[in-house]
Amino acid sequence: MTHRRDFLRIGSLVTLGISSQLISAKSAMSRTVVRNGKAKSCILLWLDGGPSHLETFDPKRHVPEEVRGPFKPISTVVPGIELSELLPLTAGVTDKLAIVRSVTSPLGEHGIANQYMLTGYQPGSPVVHPSFGSVLAQNRSSHAPLPSYIAVPESRPSMGPGFLGSSFGPFSIASDPARPDFQVKDLDYFPGVDGDRLKRRRRFLQEIEAMDKSLSAGKVALDPLFEQAFRLIDTPEAKRAFRLEEESEETRSRYGSRTFGQSCLLARRLVERGVGLVSVLQTGWDTHQNLILSLRDGFSGAKVGVGLAPTFDQAFSALIGDLHERRMLDETLVVAMGEFGRTPKLNTGGGRDHWPRVFSVVFAGGGVRGGQVIGASDRIGESPLERPITPADLANTIYRLLGIDPDSELITPDGRPIRINQGGHFISEMV
């Protein structure tokens, strides 16, 4: 049932000329207990589709070719740690990475695997759990002009707020940062509305809210979600965060000209300005066929590899190096992961199929001790050999590094308390 107050509020959105992406209904929640964590922000690099651990962070040297695949291991700046030859630039920053090679999950279907990895909860209950970014946004809601949780260039359903409600979902820029005409959707005034008109309409909305609360005592305050929208649209400095043209050509080239590279550069600009969590999406990692084409070359006849791995390698190494040079890495947690790994043997199409039994996740910054490998897969990358780590453990670790107590509770709209993380343990080797 829609009440008069709801009708007035919904109607006001049209009057104000603010996109519905910026405004959404609140849900019941409980403030969680925040402990001191070293990381002030997080950049989550989501490799959508399930990256092969054998072609990235867990290559196998002394195995048959049908296991090793078409690419060989290479040495890194850390003696004893090898990566795939597809990641030569990342090999140069391995001293800043903690590579977890023993992540294990029972879920090998994209949708449910995504949900497990991005929330720490296996799907199956009636409750849809919030993602890392939404929990952080709920903890760190503030009066800053930029949203606490931003998705570049877009999000996935499992990156959503779950039972917290869409108030704490990601603000998706819905635009390609690599395009010459890159512009974030909904950041400009609605046609025919300038700053002065927006402020007048804001006052008008406050008067409507005051009328609706005429029987209530106390100070009338505009909904925080409306306030967030006003700040974002009406604050030049907030808009400036998205202006990649302010970066030098040298810096932009360092990250690479493709979408993922420019998205990583934008993520750095956003956390530099106080955004709590930025997710960066790289699609295409569901590599069932022809690893050489999809991972290295990108397209037939390519003279220089522009496939998934070289694109990731350039952007990831540039991000780690840039954050380090700006003295931001120690306070910025960077996590690179997908929903699962790939089969330990090549299929008949020269690719690899879904394999959640063991795969790799990489951490850097945010107080993480670099230059190490945590856990191990067996000889052919089929199962964990030592130190099996679950998605719940990953979630617990991410929350603690960000200063969020994973044992605290959130409250669902119907009043049910649910722990932020259940059954997960902190990966003590990280620090």
C-alpha positions in Angstrom: 0.0 0.0 0.0 1.3 3.4 -0.9 0.7 6.1 1.7 0.4 9.9 1.0 3.9 10.5 2.3 5.3 8.0 -0.1 3.4 9.5 -3.0 4.7 13.0 -2.2 8.3 11.7 -2.0 8.1 9.8 -5.2 6.5 12.7 -7.0 9.2 15.0 -5.7 11.9 13.1 -7.6 10.4 14.1 -10.9 10.0 17.7 -9.7 13.6 17.8 -8.5 15.0 16.3 -11.8 17.2 13.8 -10.0 17.7 10.3 -11.4 16.2 7.4 -9.6 19.6 5.7 -9.6 20.7 8.2 -6.9 17.6 7.8 -4.7 16.1 4.7 -3.2 14.1 3.6 -0.2 15.7 2.9 3.1 15.5 -0.4 5.0 15.9 -1.3 8.7 19.4 -1.8 9.8 21.7 -1.9 12.8 24.9 0.1 13.2 27.8 -2.4 13.4 30.7 -2.2 15.8 33.8 -0.9 13.9 37.2 -1.8 15.1 40.4 0.0 14.0 41.6 -1.4 10.7 44.5 -0.2 8.7 42.6 0.0 5.3 40.6 3.1 4.8 39.3 2.0 1.5 39.1 -1.0 -0.8 39.4 -1.5 -4.6 37.8 -4.8 -5.5 38.9 -6.1 -9.0 36.2 -8.6 -10.0 37.4 -10.9 -12.8 33.9 -12.0 -14.0 33.5 -15.5 -15.3 36.2 -17.3 -13.3 39.9 -16.7 -14.1 42.1 -19.7 -14.6 44.5 -20.0 -11.6 46.8 -22.1 -13.8 47.2 -19.2 -16.3 47.6 -16.5 -13.7 48.7 -16.9 -10.1 49.3 -20.7 -9.7 51.1 -22.0 -12.8 52.5 -25.5 -12.8 56.0 -26.2 -14.2 56.7 -29.9 -14.0 53.4 -31.3 -15.2 52.1 -32.6 -18.6 51.2 -30.1 -21.2 47.5 -30.8 -21.0 47.7 -29.6 -17.4 50.2 -26.8 -17.8 48.5 -25.4 -20.8 50.0 -23.2 -23.6 51.8 -20.8 -21.3 54.9 -21.3 -19.0 55.7 -20.1 -15.5 58.1 -17.2 -15.0 60.1 -15.9 -12.1 59.2 -12.8 -10.1 61.0 -10.3 -7.9 60.3 -12.6 -5.0 62.6 -15.7 -5.2 60.6 -18.9 -5.2 57.3 -17.3 -6.4 56.3 -17.9 -10.0 53.5 -16.5 -12.1 52.2 -17.2 -15.5 54.2 -15.7 -18.4 51.0 -13.8 -19.2 51.7 -11.6 -16.1 55.3 -10.2 -16.6 54.4 -6.7 -15.2 52.7 -8.2 -12.1 55.8 -10.3 -11.6 57.5 -7.0 -10.9 55.2 -6.1 -8.0 54.9 -9.5 -6.4 56.8 -8.2 -3.4 53.6 -6.2 -2.6 51.2 -9.2 -3.1 49.8 -11.9 -0.8 48.7 -14.7 -3.2 46.2 -17.1 -1.7 46.4 -20.3 -3.8 44.1 -22.6 -1.7 40.7 -20.9 -1.9 38.0 -23.6 -2.2 34.3 -23.7 -2.7 31.6 -26.2 -3.6 29.8 -23.9 -6.0 30.6 -24.1 -9.7 27.7 -22.1 -11.2 28.3 -18.5 -11.9 25.3 -16.9 -10.1 25.6 -18.7 -6.8 29.4 -18.7 -6.8 29.4 -15.0 -7.3 27.1 -14.6 -4.3 29.2 -16.7 -2.1 32.4 -15.0 -3.0 31.0 -11.4 -2.7 29.2 -11.9 0.6 30.8 -14.8 2.4 27.5 -16.5 2.7 26.4 -19.6 0.6 23.1 -18.8 -1.1 20.1 -21.0 -0.2 18.4 -19.2 2.7 15.4 -16.8 2.1 17.7 -14.0 3.2 19.8 -12.3 0.5 23.0 -11.1 2.2 24.7 -7.8 1.4 28.0 -7.6 -0.5 31.2 -6.2 1.0 30.6 -2.8 -0.5 27.1 -2.5 0.9 28.2 -3.5 4.4 31.0 -0.9 4.3 28.6 1.7 3.0 26.2 1.0 5.8 29.1 1.4 8.3 30.6 4.5 6.8 27.6 6.5 5.7 28.6 10.1 5.9 27.9 13.6 4.6 30.7 13.4 1.9 29.5 14.3 -1.6 30.7 11.1 -3.1 28.9 7.8 -2.4 30.6 5.3 -0.2 30.3 2.5 -2.7 30.8 2.9 -6.5 30.9 0.3 -9.3 33.1 0.9 -12.3 31.9 0.7 -15.0 28.9 -1.3 -13.8 28.0 -3.9 -11.1 26.7 -7.4 -10.9 23.6 -8.6 -9.0 25.7 -10.2 -6.3 27.4 -6.9 -5.6 24.1 -5.5 -4.3 22.9 -4.6 -0.8 20.7 -7.7 -0.1 18.4 -7.2 2.9 20.0 -3.8 3.7 17.9 -2.3 0.9 18.9 -0.4 -2.2 20.0 2.7 -0.2 23.3 0.8 0.3 23.7 -0.5 -3.2 26.5 0.6 -5.5 26.4 3.8 -7.5 27.1 2.5 -11.0 28.8 5.0 -13.3 27.1 3.2 -16.3 29.7 4.5 -18.7 33.0 3.4 -20.2 36.0 5.3 -18.8 38.0 4.4 -21.9 35.7 6.3 -24.3 36.9 9.7 -25.5 33.5 11.1 -24.6 33.4 9.4 -21.2 30.8 11.0 -18.9 29.1 9.6 -15.8 25.4 9.1 -16.1 23.2 11.3 -13.9 26.0 13.7 -12.6 24.8 16.7 -14.5 21.7 18.8 -13.8 18.4 17.6 -15.3 17.7 19.6 -18.6 16.3 23.0 -17.6 17.4 22.7 -14.0 20.4 24.8 -12.8 22.0 25.1 -9.4 19.6 27.8 -8.2 16.5 26.0 -9.3 17.8 22.8 -7.7 18.2 24.6 -4.4 14.7 26.1 -4.6 13.2 22.7 -5.3 15.2 21.3 -2.3 13.6 23.9 -0.1 10.2 23.0 -1.6 10.7 19.4 -0.8 11.7 20.3 2.8 8.4 22.2 3.1 6.4 19.2 1.8 8.2 17.0 4.4 7.5 19.5 7.1 3.8 19.6 6.2 3.7 15.8 6.3 5.3 15.8 9.8 3.1 18.6 11.1 1.8 16.4 13.9 5.3 15.5 15.0 7.5 17.6 17.2 11.1 18.2 16.6 13.4 19.3 13.8 12.5 18.2 10.3 15.4 16.9 8.3 15.5 15.9 4.6 16.0 12.2 4.0 19.8 11.5 3.9 19.4 9.9 0.5 18.1 13.1 -1.0 20.9 15.0 0.8 23.5 12.6 -0.8 22.0 13.2 -4.3 22.0 17.0 -3.8 25.7 16.9 -2.7 26.8 14.7 -5.6 25.0 16.8 -8.2 25.8 20.2 -6.7 29.4 19.7 -5.6 32.0 20.5 -8.2 34.7 18.6 -6.4 32.6 15.4 -6.5 32.2 15.7 -10.2 35.9 16.4 -10.6 36.7 12.9 -9.2 35.4 11.4 -12.5 37.5 13.7 -14.8 40.1 11.3 -16.1 41.3 14.0 -18.5 43.0 15.7 -15.5 45.5 12.8 -15.5 48.6 13.1 -17.5 48.9 11.1 -20.8 51.8 9.2 -19.2 49.6 8.1 -16.3 46.7 7.1 -18.5 49.0 5.2 -20.8 50.6 3.4 -17.8 47.2 1.9 -17.0 46.4 1.0 -20.6 43.9 2.4 -22.9 41.3 -0.3 -22.6 38.2 -0.2 -20.3 39.7 -2.2 -17.4 42.8 0.0 -17.3 41.0 3.3 -17.3 38.5 1.8 -14.7 41.4 1.0 -12.4 42.7 4.6 -12.8 39.3 6.0 -12.0 39.1 3.7 -8.9 42.4 5.2 -7.7 41.0 8.7 -8.2 37.8 7.8 -6.2 39.6 6.2 -3.2 41.9 9.2 -3.2 38.9 11.3 -2.6 37.5 9.2 0.2 35.2 6.6 -1.5 35.1 3.5 0.8 34.9 0.7 -1.8 35.2 0.8 -5.6 34.5 -2.4 -7.5 36.1 -2.7 -11.0 34.6 -5.2 -13.4 36.5 -7.1 -16.0 34.3 -9.4 -18.0 35.2 -12.4 -20.3 37.0 -14.8 -18.0 34.6 -17.7 -18.7 37.3 -19.2 -21.0 35.9 -22.5 -22.2 37.7 -22.3 -25.5 41.0 -21.3 -27.0 43.0 -19.9 -24.1 45.6 -18.4 -26.5 43.0 -16.2 -28.2 41.0 -15.2 -25.2 43.8 -14.8 -22.6 46.7 -13.6 -24.7 45.8 -12.3 -28.1 42.4 -10.9 -27.7 41.5 -11.3 -31.4 42.9 -13.2 -34.4 45.9 -11.5 -35.9 46.7 -9.3 -33.0 50.3 -8.2 -33.2 50.4 -7.2 -29.5 48.5 -9.2 -26.9 45.4 -7.4 -25.9 43.6 -10.3 -24.4 42.3 -10.6 -20.8 45.6 -11.4 -19.2 47.8 -8.6 -20.7 45.0 -6.1 -20.1 44.8 -7.2 -16.4 48.5 -7.4 -16.1 49.1 -3.8 -17.2 46.3 -2.3 -15.2 46.8 -4.3 -12.0 50.6 -3.6 -11.9 50.0 0.1 -12.7 47.4 0.4 -9.9 49.7 -1.3 -7.3 52.7 0.9 -8.4 50.7 4.1 -8.5 49.1 3.6 -5.1 52.6 2.8 -3.7 54.2 5.9 -5.2 51.4 8.1 -3.9 51.8 6.5 -0.4 48.2 5.3 -0.6 48.8 1.5 -0.7 49.2 1.0 3.0 45.7 2.5 3.5 44.1 1.0 0.4 43.2 -2.7 0.3 43.3 -4.2 -3.2 41.7 -7.6 -3.9 41.6 -9.4 -7.2 39.3 -12.4 -7.6 36.6 -14.1 -9.5 33.9 -16.7 -8.6 36.1 -19.8 -9.1 39.0 -21.3 -11.1 39.3 -23.5 -14.1 39.7 -27.2 -14.6 43.2 -28.7 -14.1 43.2 -30.2 -17.6 42.5 -28.5 -21.0 39.3 -29.6 -22.7 38.9 -30.5 -26.3 38.4 -26.9 -27.3 41.7 -25.7 -25.9 40.1 -24.0 -22.9 39.2 -24.9 -19.3 35.8 -25.4 -17.6 34.5 -24.3 -14.2 36.5 -25.5 -11.2 35.7 -24.3 -7.7 37.6 -26.9 -5.8 40.7 -24.8 -5.7 41.6 -21.4 -7.1 43.6 -18.2 -6.3 42.8 -14.8 -4.9 45.3 -11.9 -4.5 45.5 -9.3 -1.8 47.7 -6.1 -1.7 47.9 -3.0 0.5 45.7 -2.2 3.5 48.2 -3.6 6.0 48.7 -6.9 4.1 52.2 -8.4 4.2 53.4 -8.7 0.6 55.8 -11.0 -1.0 54.2 -14.2 0.1 52.1 -17.2 -1.0 49.4 -18.4 1.4 48.2 -22.0 1.0 48.9 -24.3 -1.9 47.1 -26.4 -4.5 48.3 -29.9 -5.3 50.6 -30.9 -8.1 48.2 -30.3 -10.9 46.0 -27.5 -9.4 43.1 -29.8 -8.7 42.6 -29.5 -4.9 43.9 -27.7 -1.9 47.2 -29.2 -0.7 47.5 -27.2 2.4 45.7 -24.4 4.2 42.3 -24.6 2.5 40.5 -21.2 2.7 36.8 -20.6 2.1 35.0 -17.6 0.8 33.7 -17.1 4.3 37.4 -16.8 5.4 38.0 -14.3 2.7 35.1 -12.2 3.8 36.1 -12.3 7.4 39.6 -11.1 6.4 38.4 -8.3 4.1 36.1 -7.0 6.8 38.7 -7.0 9.5 41.3 -5.3 7.3 38.7 -2.6 6.7 38.0 -2.2 10.4 34.6 -3.8 10.3 33.9 -6.4 13.1 32.7 -9.5 11.2 31.1 -10.8 14.4 28.7 -7.9 14.7 25.1 -8.0 13.5 22.9 -6.4 10.9 19.1 -6.2 11.4 16.8 -7.3 8.5 13.7 -5.3 7.8 11.6 -7.8 9.8 13.9 -7.4 12.9 16.0 -10.5 12.5 19.6 -10.1 13.6 22.2 -11.6 11.2 25.9 -11.6 11.7 28.0 -9.9 9.0 30.1 -13.0 8.7 29.4 -16.5 9.9 31.8 -19.4 10.0 34.7 -17.5 8.6 38.2 -17.1 10.1 40.7 -14.3 9.7 43.7 -15.4 7.5 46.4 -14.6 10.0 49.2 -14.8 7.6 48.0 -11.6 5.9 49.5 -9.3 8.6 
